[in-house]
């Protein structure tokens, strides 16, 4: 039975449900003594009556209570309700988790490296205390809002290493197959290197947007892939990543535990180096201490507290927050702060007698045999939780082509016209189709993690083959094309009341509503405004200077009007777009043909942005410009990079970020 807000459990007053899972429900509850909120995990009535589950739940609390580390969720106490339901009180972490950040499209390479480094600290700390986690995955990487503090949650299936020889059926059910090391899929020896394998899988997912073997098929195929297939190359999914990261993933996901990184720290450091993220690497220091002896993983680790010794760094300098005392906890390592080091010395274990190699065929048979058990548990968990939803409400959209109704949250989106793809991707949705007249612009390529169909025009046959559940086209679409698209899936075009001042912010807001990400759209718009305000403050020379944009092609010269994506962006930096180029009712689009006297009127601007697509363009040079341009006496900025041109003309959240890093520097070189 789910508890209601206001109910009291052992003095804890329930405030709301935080989440549900296969074991029970987690609530936000007011601490009965201290002025704080705790997370209260309550085992279901059915499981509380099961002797094996009761024992496992108690073991979860007792083992977790021995862990006192700034990157591990703290366990405060445990107990039992009057009705016999077991509960455990834990640290409440407000914020998000890595899984959610991936779904929302907010994961970056830098964040992935930082999160991996912080989780590595937690794992090595637990491994030194002879505990393994068994369920390392992005959903268990909690992200507190204060300086992106990372905490590893749910040591619920951790167990002492000296009790880990042979994985029980219950342990198999609770493991997450997408991140499961080969040895966890059989009945052999499991140690902390299984967590390192899972951390490697998690890093892969944070970089690529999907788990390593997710394309293998069903659960049995994924398990077989973990056992027999070589690790996939992350650069096949995200081509702009450096190739060195493939070797890091390959080592982390080695089938033989002896061939993997032997500590999580080794994996984190290797990933930071491969991805060349200086901001996340250890701070430089003279005479670093020698590498500690590696853990000699064995079936029976020594008893007693782990030794202390030299200290070592992880690839993150972020402070991970204060530690919280836990009853009966052993002495904890000192908290890591920027520039300081962290105690990571693993225990020295006596070597174990060599074991005969396990048969991989036996592993595969065991894996396939476990599928029924896992599938049953998965279905049970879904029934228990009632599934999960995004809270999407059916909506009707009044467009230039009529009213369109969408009843469920879109998951297979086709983005057809300029700026639509930028908006969809920025909102964290991977489209199944993207129309790209030439090629995807660089900023969109960096956000794409799937394999969308990319026709060069609105090809209804190609769009239909992609099987979208919603089609978005906020640009110009004729009635015949619209009718063909609407026969494929609900098609939402520009709002009926959209005028000539339609901006990328309007486009993002509209598409955010379509996808059910209204709040995310607002956040992105505010973030873009703040970034432009910052740039404006850094470049006071821009403020108030008159500016105009002209376009030079082999067909002649045009001027970009106001309002337009280009004029809006430049005005956001503090420039004043000239009144001569204000749009009128006789202007059909964003540009106007210019010749003779009209061009000389434009030349009165303090700054002239010249967008070149003519055959002589290239390298930012002036050669080949029409003769009239020799009379201009202001600051002339040549723009001939196709990506910058596309970003300037199309607009969008990601396009704006691209301009901030590629166009502003060109302007600053000429405008003083």
Secondary structure, 3 states (H helix, E strand, C coil): CCCCCCCEECCEEEEEEEEECCCEEEEEEECCCCCCEEEEEEECHHHHCCHHHHHHHHHHHHHHCCCCCCCECCEEEEEECCCCCEEEEEECCCEEEHHHHHHCCCCCHHHHHHHHHHHHHHHHHHHHCCEECCCCCHHHEEEECHHHEEEECCCCCCEEHHHCECCCHHHHHHCCHHHCCHHHHCCCECCCHHHHHHHHHHHHHHHHCCCCCHHHCCHHHHHHHHHHCCCCCHHHCCCCCCCHHHHHHHHHCCCCHHHCCCCHHHHHHHHHHHCCCHHHCCCCCCCCCCCCCCCCCCCCCCCCCCCCCCEECCCCCCCCCCCCCCCCCCCCCCCCCCCCCEECCCCCCCCCCCCCCCCHHHHHHHHHHHHHHHHHHHHHHHHHHCCCCCCCCCEEEEECCEEEEECCCCCCEEECCCCHHHHHHHCCCCCCEECCCCCCCHHHHCCCCCCCECCCCCCHHHHHHCCCCEEECCCCCCHHHHHHHHCCCEEECCECCCCCCCCHHHHHHHHHHHHCCHHHHHHHHHHHHHHHHHHHHHCHHHCCCEEEEEEEECCEEEEECECCHHHHHHHHCCCEECHHHECCCCCCCCEEECCCHHHHHHCCCCEEEEEECCCCCCCCCCCCCCHHHHHCCCEEEEECCHHHHHHHHHCCHHHHHHHHHHCHHHHHHHCC
